[in-house]
Amino acid sequence: MKRVGKLKKKFLTKETIVDIIIYLCRSEKRKHWTKGMKKNWKNFFEDFDNNVNKLFQDLDKKKYKFHPFNTFIRYENGKKRFIYSSVAEDQIVDNILNACLEYALMEVKKIIHPNAYGSIKGKGQHELRTKIIRKVKNRDDLYVALCDTYHYYPTIKHDIMMKFLKKHIKDTWVLWLCEKTLERIRGNEGMALGLASSNILGHVYHAAIDWEMICENGMKDYYRFCDDKIMISNDKKYLHSMVRTLIGEIENCGQRIKSNWRVVHCKKERFEFLGASINSNNARLRPGGRRRVEYRFKKELRQSFNIENEEDRDRILRTWAGIRGGFKGLSVGNLINYWKTQTYTKFFERLNLVEGWIKLERDTKKYRLKKKNEIKFAIDIRSDENKIRFPIDKESDLFTIPNRRLKLHKYIELCLTYLQNPQSQN
């Protein structure tokens, strides 16, 4: 089995370090910074060139030492999770390691099975949930097995992880960095939640189990989302035998399956998976999911909003895009209509305003006629000019407006000027 080498030469450069710093300091990342992180990054930027050079030299000579974690507790669905935060230098090093591992294990070796989801671009929880919903829809003969690994990240064994990594990676510098990253959690057990590299390392730990279950045991409809496993089959006894096989494989990795695993008939019972309550007839949003969505609405409405501020427009769109992404395949049409017309009308007014602004920017560049005798400018922005129609010369099929941001009244004024004198459009 050929192993991947020469990763240090490809990824350890000053240009890579600077690119990672730019990525970590984006506006979406900065809004999650604590006061301590802001102060730490400020100190790093005060002597930027020297800090980058020192970081590069320490990594190149394998002299870099990680700083202690800042640990805080987060409660999710009644679960207590320890989240680990790092200083600026540690975040940069961890992202370098993550880039190396993604290239070696996902692009070159491709050891992560396609049926593994979670923290992979284009393979999040919405995609997997939608896939499961389509698998069981209108099927009366299917059974579903649901399993969850007990304390997945805190029980990952360092020696077993390093054994997996050495099978596929030849570069000693990357292996040294992996070992130092794992040693940040003492006791030869556990991995820090909150690090960029933890996502792919978590997939690597069960990658061999995924391939064995699908290829060697023939469990075609086997899917994994981080520590959650789901299997689908029309044979109940076969699913029970596959669960027993999976329990044995996971115990070989020093972990165990929770005792509440079960096999359900998707026609007779509902099963909960990734925030949805699913059976063969439909899929519903769980009450806890609805509460989280409504909390995001309320949080958004408490913040100031200015249509001319680009960050405010982006924030509104990100909020709705994240919520709407969670509705794929779920029966929530009536609920959304209730939110729009009854409880969160102000949020949806803002959203319509932003979408109208974006459409305005797009249409001011170039607008083709939908009808021969008019330009139809229909934009929902909750204003008196909700729908505006401008008559135009029948022989014209195209006119151009300067490529710059224009307020609505400026756009109307420009259109009227064009109608009075079509030659003045340039």
TORKOL-4160 file (C-alpha; in steps of 0.2 Angstrom, whole numbers, padded with zeros to 4 digits, m for minus):
426
<pt num="1" X="0000" Y="0000" Z="0000"/>
<pt num="2" X="0008" Y="0016" Z="m0006"/>
<pt num="3" X="0009" Y="0030" Z="0007"/>
<pt num="4" X="0008" Y="0049" Z="0004"/>
<pt num="5" X="0024" Y="0059" Z="0007"/>
<pt num="6" X="0032" Y="0076" Z="0003"/>
<pt num="7" X="0017" Y="0085" Z="0012"/>
<pt num="8" X="0029" Y="0097" Z="0022"/>
<pt num="9" X="0036" Y="0104" Z="0006"/>
<pt num="10" X="0019" Y="0107" Z="m0001"/>
<pt num="11" X="0010" Y="0114" Z="0014"/>
<pt num="12" X="0023" Y="0122" Z="0026"/>
<pt num="13" X="0027" Y="0139" Z="0017"/>
<pt num="14" X="0025" Y="0157" Z="0023"/>
<pt num="15" X="0012" Y="0160" Z="0009"/>
<pt num="16" X="0001" Y="0146" Z="0016"/>
<pt num="17" X="0003" Y="0153" Z="0034"/>
<pt num="18" X="m0003" Y="0170" Z="0028"/>
<pt num="19" X="m0018" Y="0163" Z="0018"/>
<pt num="20" X="m0023" Y="0153" Z="0033"/>
<pt num="21" X="m0022" Y="0169" Z="0044"/>
<pt num="22" X="m0033" Y="0178" Z="0031"/>
<pt num="23" X="m0046" Y="0164" Z="0032"/>
<pt num="24" X="m0046" Y="0163" Z="0051"/>
<pt num="25" X="m0049" Y="0182" Z="0052"/>
<pt num="26" X="m0064" Y="0183" Z="0040"/>
<pt num="27" X="m0079" Y="0192" Z="0047"/>
<pt num="28" X="m0089" Y="0176" Z="0049"/>
<pt num="29" X="m0075" Y="0169" Z="0060"/>
<pt num="30" X="m0072" Y="0185" Z="0070"/>
<pt num="31" X="m0090" Y="0187" Z="0076"/>
<pt num="32" X="m0087" Y="0171" Z="0086"/>
<pt num="33" X="m0071" Y="0177" Z="0095"/>
<pt num="34" X="m0071" Y="0179" Z="0113"/>
<pt num="35" X="m0063" Y="0194" Z="0122"/>
<pt num="36" X="m0047" Y="0183" Z="0125"/>
<pt num="37" X="m0046" Y="0178" Z="0107"/>
<pt num="38" X="m0048" Y="0196" Z="0101"/>
<pt num="39" X="m0034" Y="0201" Z="0113"/>
<pt num="40" X="m0023" Y="0187" Z="0107"/>
<pt num="41" X="m0025" Y="0191" Z="0089"/>
<pt num="42" X="m0022" Y="0209" Z="0092"/>
<pt num="43" X="m0005" Y="0204" Z="0100"/>
<pt num="44" X="m0001" Y="0193" Z="0085"/>
<pt num="45" X="m0004" Y="0207" Z="0072"/>
<pt num="46" X="0007" Y="0220" Z="0082"/>
<pt num="47" X="0022" Y="0211" Z="0076"/>
<pt num="48" X="0015" Y="0201" Z="0062"/>
<pt num="49" X="0031" Y="0198" Z="0051"/>
<pt num="50" X="0042" Y="0192" Z="0066"/>
<pt num="51" X="0028" Y="0181" Z="0072"/>
<pt num="52" X="0025" Y="0173" Z="0055"/>
<pt num="53" X="0044" Y="0170" Z="0053"/>
<pt num="54" X="0045" Y="0162" Z="0071"/>
<pt num="55" X="0030" Y="0151" Z="0068"/>
<pt num="56" X="0038" Y="0145" Z="0052"/>
<pt num="57" X="0055" Y="0142" Z="0059"/>
<pt num="58" X="0048" Y="0132" Z="0074"/>
<pt num="59" X="0037" Y="0121" Z="0063"/>
<pt num="60" X="0051" Y="0118" Z="0051"/>
<pt num="61" X="0063" Y="0112" Z="0065"/>
<pt num="62" X="0050" Y="0103" Z="0075"/>
<pt num="63" X="0052" Y="0114" Z="0090"/>
<pt num="64" X="0034" Y="0121" Z="0090"/>
<pt num="65" X="0025" Y="0119" Z="0107"/>
<pt num="66" X="0006" Y="0120" Z="0109"/>
<pt num="67" X="m0001" Y="0132" Z="0122"/>
<pt num="68" X="m0014" Y="0126" Z="0135"/>
<pt num="69" X="m0032" Y="0125" Z="0129"/>
<pt num="70" X="m0046" Y="0137" Z="0135"/>
<pt num="71" X="m0060" Y="0126" Z="0139"/>
<pt num="72" X="m0079" Y="0130" Z="0140"/>
<pt num="73" X="m0095" Y="0120" Z="0142"/>
<pt num="74" X="m0109" Y="0119" Z="0129"/>
<pt num="75" X="m0126" Y="0110" Z="0132"/>
<pt num="76" X="m0134" Y="0103" Z="0117"/>
<pt num="77" X="m0150" Y="0093" Z="0118"/>
<pt num="78" X="m0147" Y="0089" Z="0136"/>
<pt num="79" X="m0129" Y="0084" Z="0132"/>
<pt num="80" X="m0114" Y="0092" Z="0141"/>
<pt num="81" X="m0100" Y="0095" Z="0129"/>
<pt num="82" X="m0082" Y="0102" Z="0132"/>
<pt num="83" X="m0077" Y="0114" Z="0118"/>
<pt num="84" X="m0058" Y="0118" Z="0117"/>
<pt num="85" X="m0052" Y="0135" Z="0111"/>
<pt num="86" X="m0034" Y="0139" Z="0105"/>
<pt num="87" X="m0023" Y="0154" Z="0104"/>
<pt num="88" X="m0019" Y="0162" Z="0087"/>
<pt num="89" X="m0003" Y="0152" Z="0083"/>
<pt num="90" X="m0011" Y="0135" Z="0088"/>
<pt num="91" X="m0026" Y="0139" Z="0076"/>
<pt num="92" X="m0014" Y="0142" Z="0062"/>
<pt num="93" X="m0004" Y="0126" Z="0065"/>
<pt num="94" X="m0020" Y="0116" Z="0067"/>
<pt num="95" X="m0027" Y="0122" Z="0050"/>
<pt num="96" X="m0010" Y="0118" Z="0042"/>
<pt num="97" X="m0012" Y="0100" Z="0049"/>
<pt num="98" X="m0030" Y="0099" Z="0043"/>
<pt num="99" X="m0025" Y="0105" Z="0025"/>
<pt num="100" X="m0012" Y="0091" Z="0025"/>
<pt num="101" X="m0024" Y="0077" Z="0031"/>
<pt num="102" X="m0038" Y="0082" Z="0019"/>
<pt num="103" X="m0026" Y="0082" Z="0004"/>
<pt num="104" X="m0018" Y="0065" Z="0009"/>
<pt num="105" X="m0033" Y="0056" Z="0015"/>
<pt num="106" X="m0047" Y="0063" Z="0005"/>
<pt num="107" X="m0040" Y="0068" Z="m0011"/>
<pt num="108" X="m0025" Y="0056" Z="m0014"/>
<pt num="109" X="m0030" Y="0040" Z="m0004"/>
<pt num="110" X="m0049" Y="0043" Z="m0003"/>
<pt num="111" X="m0050" Y="0032" Z="0013"/>
<pt num="112" X="m0066" Y="0041" Z="0019"/>
<pt num="113" X="m0081" Y="0031" Z="0012"/>
<pt num="114" X="m0094" Y="0041" Z="0002"/>
<pt num="115" X="m0107" Y="0035" Z="0014"/>
<pt num="116" X="m0098" Y="0045" Z="0028"/>
<pt num="117" X="m0106" Y="0062" Z="0032"/>
<pt num="118" X="m0102" Y="0077" Z="0043"/>
<pt num="119" X="m0090" Y="0091" Z="0043"/>
<pt num="120" X="m0086" Y="0087" Z="0024"/>
<pt num="121" X="m0090" Y="0100" Z="0011"/>
<pt num="122" X="m0106" Y="0096" Z="0002"/>
<pt num="123" X="m0110" Y="0081" Z="0014"/>
<pt num="124" X="m0118" Y="0089" Z="0029"/>
<pt num="125" X="m0133" Y="0083" Z="0040"/>
<pt num="126" X="m0145" Y="0091" Z="0028"/>
<pt num="127" X="m0139" Y="0080" Z="0013"/>
<pt num="128" X="m0139" Y="0064" Z="0023"/>
<pt num="129" X="m0156" Y="0067" Z="0031"/>
<pt num="130" X="m0164" Y="0071" Z="0014"/>
<pt num="131" X="m0156" Y="0055" Z="0007"/>
<pt num="132" X="m0163" Y="0044" Z="0022"/>
<pt num="133" X="m0180" Y="0052" Z="0019"/>
<pt num="134" X="m0180" Y="0048" Z="0001"/>
<pt num="135" X="m0174" Y="0030" Z="0005"/>
<pt num="136" X="m0189" Y="0026" Z="0016"/>
<pt num="137" X="m0202" Y="0036" Z="0008"/>
<pt num="138" X="m0218" Y="0026" Z="0003"/>
<pt num="139" X="m0209" Y="0010" Z="0007"/>
<pt num="140" X="m0219" Y="m0002" Z="0018"/>
<pt num="141" X="m0206" Y="m0016" Z="0019"/>
<pt num="142" X="m0190" Y="m0007" Z="0026"/>
<pt num="143" X="m0182" Y="m0008" Z="0043"/>
<pt num="144" X="m0170" Y="0004" Z="0050"/>
<pt num="145" X="m0156" Y="0001" Z="0063"/>
<pt num="146" X="m0150" Y="0016" Z="0073"/>
<pt num="147" X="m0134" Y="0016" Z="0083"/>
<pt num="148" X="m0124" Y="0029" Z="0092"/>
<pt num="149" X="m0106" Y="0028" Z="0099"/>
<pt num="150" X="m0104" Y="0032" Z="0117"/>
<pt num="151" X="m0093" Y="0047" Z="0120"/>
<pt num="152" X="m0086" Y="0046" Z="0103"/>
<pt num="153" X="m0072" Y="0060" Z="0103"/>
<pt num="154" X="m0067" Y="0058" Z="0122"/>
<pt num="155" X="m0064" Y="0039" Z="0120"/>
<pt num="156" X="m0053" Y="0039" Z="0104"/>
<pt num="157" X="m0037" Y="0030" Z="0108"/>
<pt num="158" X="m0021" Y="0039" Z="0103"/>
<pt num="159" X="m0011" Y="0024" Z="0099"/>
<pt num="160" X="m0024" Y="0016" Z="0088"/>
<pt num="161" X="m0026" Y="0033" Z="0079"/>
<pt num="162" X="m0008" Y="0035" Z="0075"/>
<pt num="163" X="m0007" Y="0017" Z="0069"/>
<pt num="164" X="m0021" Y="0021" Z="0056"/>
<pt num="165" X="m0012" Y="0037" Z="0051"/>
<pt num="166" X="0005" Y="0028" Z="0048"/>
<pt num="167" X="m0003" Y="0016" Z="0036"/>
<pt num="168" X="m0007" Y="0030" Z="0024"/>
<pt num="169" X="0005" Y="0044" Z="0028"/>
<pt num="170" X="0024" Y="0043" Z="0025"/>
<pt num="171" X="0029" Y="0061" Z="0029"/>
<pt num="172" X="0037" Y="0061" Z="0046"/>
<pt num="173" X="0034" Y="0079" Z="0049"/>
<pt num="174" X="0015" Y="0077" Z="0047"/>
<pt num="175" X="0015" Y="0062" Z="0058"/>
<pt num="176" X="0025" Y="0072" Z="0071"/>
<pt num="177" X="0012" Y="0086" Z="0071"/>
<pt num="178" X="m0002" Y="0073" Z="0072"/>
<pt num="179" X="0006" Y="0066" Z="0088"/>
<pt num="180" X="0008" Y="0083" Z="0096"/>
<pt num="181" X="m0010" Y="0087" Z="0092"/>
<pt num="182" X="m0016" Y="0071" Z="0100"/>
<pt num="183" X="m0005" Y="0074" Z="0115"/>
<pt num="184" X="m0014" Y="0090" Z="0119"/>
<pt num="185" X="m0027" Y="0079" Z="0128"/>
<pt num="186" X="m0017" Y="0069" Z="0141"/>
<pt num="187" X="m0019" Y="0051" Z="0145"/>
<pt num="188" X="m0018" Y="0043" Z="0128"/>
<pt num="189" X="m0036" Y="0045" Z="0126"/>
<pt num="190" X="m0048" Y="0058" Z="0119"/>
<pt num="191" X="m0048" Y="0072" Z="0105"/>
<pt num="192" X="m0052" Y="0090" Z="0107"/>
<pt num="193" X="m0069" Y="0096" Z="0100"/>
<pt num="194" X="m0067" Y="0113" Z="0091"/>
<pt num="195" X="m0051" Y="0110" Z="0082"/>
<pt num="196" X="m0052" Y="0110" Z="0063"/>
<pt num="197" X="m0041" Y="0094" Z="0062"/>
<pt num="198" X="m0053" Y="0084" Z="0074"/>
<pt num="199" X="m0066" Y="0083" Z="0061"/>
<pt num="200" X="m0056" Y="0073" Z="0048"/>
<pt num="201" X="m0047" Y="0063" Z="0062"/>
<pt num="202" X="m0064" Y="0058" Z="0069"/>
<pt num="203" X="m0068" Y="0051" Z="0051"/>
<pt num="204" X="m0052" Y="0042" Z="0050"/>
<pt num="205" X="m0054" Y="0033" Z="0066"/>
<pt num="206" X="m0070" Y="0023" Z="0059"/>
<pt num="207" X="m0065" Y="0024" Z="0041"/>
<pt num="208" X="m0059" Y="0005" Z="0041"/>
<pt num="209" X="m0076" Y="0000" Z="0050"/>
<pt num="210" X="m0086" Y="0009" Z="0036"/>
<pt num="211" X="m0077" Y="0000" Z="0022"/>
<pt num="212" X="m0079" Y="m0017" Z="0031"/>
<pt num="213" X="m0097" Y="m0015" Z="0034"/>
<pt num="214" X="m0101" Y="m0010" Z="0016"/>
<pt num="215" X="m0089" Y="m0020" Z="0006"/>
<pt num="216" X="m0085" Y="m0036" Z="0016"/>
<pt num="217" X="m0102" Y="m0038" Z="0025"/>
<pt num="218" X="m0112" Y="m0032" Z="0011"/>
<pt num="219" X="m0122" Y="m0019" Z="0021"/>
<pt num="220" X="m0126" Y="m0007" Z="0006"/>
<pt num="221" X="m0137" Y="0005" Z="0014"/>
<pt num="222" X="m0125" Y="0009" Z="0029"/>
<pt num="223" X="m0122" Y="0027" Z="0033"/>
<pt num="224" X="m0112" Y="0036" Z="0046"/>
<pt num="225" X="m0114" Y="0054" Z="0052"/>
<pt num="226" X="m0099" Y="0057" Z="0064"/>
<pt num="227" X="m0103" Y="0045" Z="0078"/>
<pt num="228" X="m0121" Y="0041" Z="0073"/>
<pt num="229" X="m0124" Y="0025" Z="0062"/>
<pt num="230" X="m0140" Y="0021" Z="0052"/>
<pt num="231" X="m0143" Y="0005" Z="0042"/>
<pt num="232" X="m0158" Y="0001" Z="0031"/>
<pt num="233" X="m0164" Y="m0016" Z="0025"/>
<pt num="234" X="m0180" Y="m0026" Z="0022"/>
<pt num="235" X="m0173" Y="m0040" Z="0033"/>
<pt num="236" X="m0175" Y="m0037" Z="0051"/>
<pt num="237" X="m0164" Y="m0052" Z="0057"/>
<pt num="238" X="m0151" Y="m0047" Z="0045"/>
<pt num="239" X="m0150" Y="m0029" Z="0053"/>
<pt num="240" X="m0149" Y="m0037" Z="0070"/>
<pt num="241" X="m0134" Y="m0047" Z="0065"/>
<pt num="242" X="m0126" Y="m0032" Z="0057"/>
<pt num="243" X="m0128" Y="m0022" Z="0073"/>
<pt num="244" X="m0119" Y="m0036" Z="0082"/>
<pt num="245" X="m0105" Y="m0036" Z="0070"/>
<pt num="246" X="m0104" Y="m0017" Z="0071"/>
<pt num="247" X="m0103" Y="m0018" Z="0090"/>
<pt num="248" X="m0088" Y="m0030" Z="0089"/>
<pt num="249" X="m0079" Y="m0019" Z="0077"/>
<pt num="250" X="m0081" Y="m0004" Z="0088"/>
<pt num="251" X="m0076" Y="m0013" Z="0103"/>
<pt num="252" X="m0059" Y="m0017" Z="0094"/>
<pt num="253" X="m0056" Y="0002" Z="0093"/>
<pt num="254" X="m0058" Y="0004" Z="0112"/>
<pt num="255" X="m0076" Y="0011" Z="0111"/>
<pt num="256" X="m0094" Y="0005" Z="0113"/>
<pt num="257" X="m0111" Y="0007" Z="0106"/>
<pt num="258" X="m0124" Y="0015" Z="0117"/>
<pt num="259" X="m0136" Y="0002" Z="0124"/>
<pt num="260" X="m0152" Y="0011" Z="0117"/>
<pt num="261" X="m0149" Y="0005" Z="0099"/>
<pt num="262" X="m0164" Y="m0001" Z="0091"/>
<pt num="263" X="m0172" Y="m0008" Z="0075"/>
<pt num="264" X="m0188" Y="m0001" Z="0069"/>
<pt num="265" X="m0201" Y="m0004" Z="0055"/>
<pt num="266" X="m0202" Y="0013" Z="0045"/>
<pt num="267" X="m0220" Y="0011" Z="0042"/>
<pt num="268" X="m0226" Y="0006" Z="0059"/>
<pt num="269" X="m0215" Y="0017" Z="0070"/>
<pt num="270" X="m0206" Y="0034" Z="0068"/>
<pt num="271" X="m0187" Y="0036" Z="0071"/>
<pt num="272" X="m0178" Y="0052" Z="0075"/>
<pt num="273" X="m0162" Y="0056" Z="0065"/>
<pt num="274" X="m0153" Y="0072" Z="0063"/>
<pt num="275" X="m0167" Y="0083" Z="0070"/>
<pt num="276" X="m0181" Y="0075" Z="0061"/>
<pt num="277" X="m0195" Y="0063" Z="0066"/>
<pt num="278" X="m0196" Y="0051" Z="0051"/>
<pt num="279" X="m0207" Y="0037" Z="0044"/>
<pt num="280" X="m0212" Y="0030" Z="0027"/>
<pt num="281" X="m0226" Y="0043" Z="0026"/>
<pt num="282" X="m0218" Y="0060" Z="0030"/>
<pt num="283" X="m0204" Y="0068" Z="0040"/>
<pt num="284" X="m0207" Y="0081" Z="0053"/>
<pt num="285" X="m0197" Y="0094" Z="0062"/>
<pt num="286" X="m0194" Y="0089" Z="0080"/>
<pt num="287" X="m0200" Y="0102" Z="0093"/>
<pt num="288" X="m0182" Y="0105" Z="0099"/>
<pt num="289" X="m0177" Y="0110" Z="0081"/>
<pt num="290" X="m0192" Y="0122" Z="0080"/>
<pt num="291" X="m0186" Y="0130" Z="0096"/>
<pt num="292" X="m0169" Y="0132" Z="0090"/>
<pt num="293" X="m0175" Y="0140" Z="0074"/>
<pt num="294" X="m0186" Y="0152" Z="0083"/>
<pt num="295" X="m0172" Y="0157" Z="0094"/>
<pt num="296" X="m0162" Y="0162" Z="0079"/>
<pt num="297" X="m0176" Y="0172" Z="0073"/>
<pt num="298" X="m0178" Y="0182" Z="0089"/>
<pt num="299" X="m0159" Y="0184" Z="0090"/>
<pt num="300" X="m0159" Y="0191" Z="0073"/>
<pt num="301" X="m0173" Y="0203" Z="0077"/>
<pt num="302" X="m0164" Y="0210" Z="0092"/>
<pt num="303" X="m0149" Y="0216" Z="0081"/>
<pt num="304" X="m0149" Y="0232" Z="0071"/>
<pt num="305" X="m0152" Y="0232" Z="0053"/>
<pt num="306" X="m0148" Y="0244" Z="0038"/>
<pt num="307" X="m0151" Y="0239" Z="0020"/>
<pt num="308" X="m0136" Y="0249" Z="0014"/>
<pt num="309" X="m0124" Y="0240" Z="0026"/>
<pt num="310" X="m0117" Y="0225" Z="0017"/>
<pt num="311" X="m0114" Y="0215" Z="0033"/>
<pt num="312" X="m0132" Y="0217" Z="0039"/>
<pt num="313" X="m0138" Y="0210" Z="0022"/>
<pt num="314" X="m0126" Y="0195" Z="0022"/>
<pt num="315" X="m0131" Y="0191" Z="0040"/>
<pt num="316" X="m0150" Y="0191" Z="0036"/>
<pt num="317" X="m0146" Y="0179" Z="0021"/>
<pt num="318" X="m0135" Y="0168" Z="0031"/>
<pt num="319" X="m0148" Y="0166" Z="0045"/>
<pt num="320" X="m0162" Y="0161" Z="0032"/>
<pt num="321" X="m0150" Y="0150" Z="0022"/>
<pt num="322" X="m0145" Y="0140" Z="0037"/>
<pt num="323" X="m0163" Y="0138" Z="0043"/>
<pt num="324" X="m0170" Y="0134" Z="0026"/>
<pt num="325" X="m0156" Y="0121" Z="0023"/>
<pt num="326" X="m0163" Y="0112" Z="0038"/>
<pt num="327" X="m0180" Y="0110" Z="0030"/>
<pt num="328" X="m0175" Y="0099" Z="0016"/>
<pt num="329" X="m0188" Y="0085" Z="0014"/>
<pt num="330" X="m0198" Y="0090" Z="0030"/>
<pt num="331" X="m0216" Y="0094" Z="0031"/>
<pt num="332" X="m0215" Y="0112" Z="0037"/>
<pt num="333" X="m0225" Y="0122" Z="0024"/>
<pt num="334" X="m0239" Y="0127" Z="0036"/>
<pt num="335" X="m0226" Y="0131" Z="0049"/>
<pt num="336" X="m0216" Y="0143" Z="0038"/>
<pt num="337" X="m0232" Y="0152" Z="0032"/>
<pt num="338" X="m0237" Y="0154" Z="0051"/>
<pt num="339" X="m0220" Y="0162" Z="0054"/>
<pt num="340" X="m0221" Y="0173" Z="0039"/>
<pt num="341" X="m0238" Y="0180" Z="0043"/>
<pt num="342" X="m0240" Y="0179" Z="0062"/>
<pt num="343" X="m0225" Y="0178" Z="0073"/>
<pt num="344" X="m0209" Y="0184" Z="0063"/>
<pt num="345" X="m0216" Y="0195" Z="0050"/>
<pt num="346" X="m0202" Y="0208" Z="0053"/>
<pt num="347" X="m0188" Y="0196" Z="0050"/>
<pt num="348" X="m0196" Y="0191" Z="0033"/>
<pt num="349" X="m0199" Y="0209" Z="0028"/>
<pt num="350" X="m0180" Y="0211" Z="0031"/>
<pt num="351" X="m0177" Y="0196" Z="0020"/>
<pt num="352" X="m0188" Y="0202" Z="0006"/>
<pt num="353" X="m0179" Y="0219" Z="0007"/>
<pt num="354" X="m0162" Y="0211" Z="0005"/>
<pt num="355" X="m0168" Y="0199" Z="m0009"/>
<pt num="356" X="m0175" Y="0214" Z="m0018"/>
<pt num="357" X="m0159" Y="0224" Z="m0016"/>
<pt num="358" X="m0149" Y="0210" Z="m0023"/>
<pt num="359" X="m0161" Y="0208" Z="m0038"/>
<pt num="360" X="m0160" Y="0227" Z="m0040"/>
<pt num="361" X="m0141" Y="0226" Z="m0041"/>
<pt num="362" X="m0142" Y="0212" Z="m0054"/>
<pt num="363" X="m0156" Y="0220" Z="m0064"/>
<pt num="364" X="m0147" Y="0237" Z="m0065"/>
<pt num="365" X="m0133" Y="0229" Z="m0075"/>
<pt num="366" X="m0143" Y="0222" Z="m0089"/>
<pt num="367" X="m0162" Y="0219" Z="m0091"/>
<pt num="368" X="m0170" Y="0210" Z="m0105"/>
<pt num="369" X="m0188" Y="0212" Z="m0110"/>
<pt num="370" X="m0200" Y="0199" Z="m0105"/>
<pt num="371" X="m0213" Y="0207" Z="m0116"/>
<pt num="372" X="m0211" Y="0218" Z="m0132"/>
<pt num="373" X="m0219" Y="0233" Z="m0125"/>
<pt num="374" X="m0214" Y="0235" Z="m0107"/>
<pt num="375" X="m0200" Y="0232" Z="m0094"/>
<pt num="376" X="m0207" Y="0223" Z="m0080"/>
<pt num="377" X="m0199" Y="0228" Z="m0064"/>
<pt num="378" X="m0207" Y="0218" Z="m0050"/>
<pt num="379" X="m0198" Y="0218" Z="m0034"/>
<pt num="380" X="m0206" Y="0214" Z="m0017"/>
<pt num="381" X="m0198" Y="0226" Z="m0005"/>
<pt num="382" X="m0213" Y="0231" Z="0006"/>
<pt num="383" X="m0214" Y="0249" Z="m0001"/>
<pt num="384" X="m0226" Y="0259" Z="m0012"/>
<pt num="385" X="m0217" Y="0255" Z="m0027"/>
<pt num="386" X="m0220" Y="0236" Z="m0025"/>
<pt num="387" X="m0223" Y="0233" Z="m0043"/>
<pt num="388" X="m0218" Y="0246" Z="m0056"/>
<pt num="389" X="m0220" Y="0245" Z="m0075"/>
<pt num="390" X="m0211" Y="0256" Z="m0088"/>
<pt num="391" X="m0217" Y="0257" Z="m0106"/>
<pt num="392" X="m0203" Y="0257" Z="m0119"/>
<pt num="393" X="m0200" Y="0257" Z="m0137"/>
<pt num="394" X="m0207" Y="0241" Z="m0145"/>
<pt num="395" X="m0191" Y="0239" Z="m0157"/>
<pt num="396" X="m0179" Y="0239" Z="m0142"/>
<pt num="397" X="m0175" Y="0223" Z="m0134"/>
<pt num="398" X="m0161" Y="0228" Z="m0122"/>
<pt num="399" X="m0155" Y="0243" Z="m0112"/>
<pt num="400" X="m0140" Y="0245" Z="m0100"/>
<pt num="401" X="m0139" Y="0254" Z="m0084"/>
<pt num="402" X="m0122" Y="0259" Z="m0076"/>
<pt num="403" X="m0114" Y="0245" Z="m0066"/>
<pt num="404" X="m0115" Y="0253" Z="m0049"/>
<pt num="405" X="m0127" Y="0252" Z="m0034"/>
<pt num="406" X="m0142" Y="0262" Z="m0035"/>
<pt num="407" X="m0156" Y="0266" Z="m0023"/>
<pt num="408" X="m0174" Y="0262" Z="m0030"/>
<pt num="409" X="m0178" Y="0280" Z="m0033"/>
<pt num="410" X="m0162" Y="0283" Z="m0043"/>
<pt num="411" X="m0166" Y="0268" Z="m0053"/>
<pt num="412" X="m0184" Y="0274" Z="m0057"/>
<pt num="413" X="m0176" Y="0291" Z="m0062"/>
<pt num="414" X="m0164" Y="0283" Z="m0074"/>
<pt num="415" X="m0178" Y="0273" Z="m0082"/>
<pt num="416" X="m0189" Y="0288" Z="m0084"/>
<pt num="417" X="m0174" Y="0298" Z="m0092"/>
<pt num="418" X="m0171" Y="0283" Z="m0104"/>
<pt num="419" X="m0190" Y="0284" Z="m0109"/>
<pt num="420" X="m0189" Y="0302" Z="m0113"/>
<pt num="421" X="m0173" Y="0301" Z="m0122"/>
<pt num="422" X="m0167" Y="0283" Z="m0127"/>
<pt num="423" X="m0151" Y="0290" Z="m0134"/>
<pt num="424" X="m0145" Y="0296" Z="m0116"/>
<pt num="425" X="m0144" Y="0279" Z="m0109"/>
<pt num="426" X="m0125" Y="0279" Z="m0110"/>
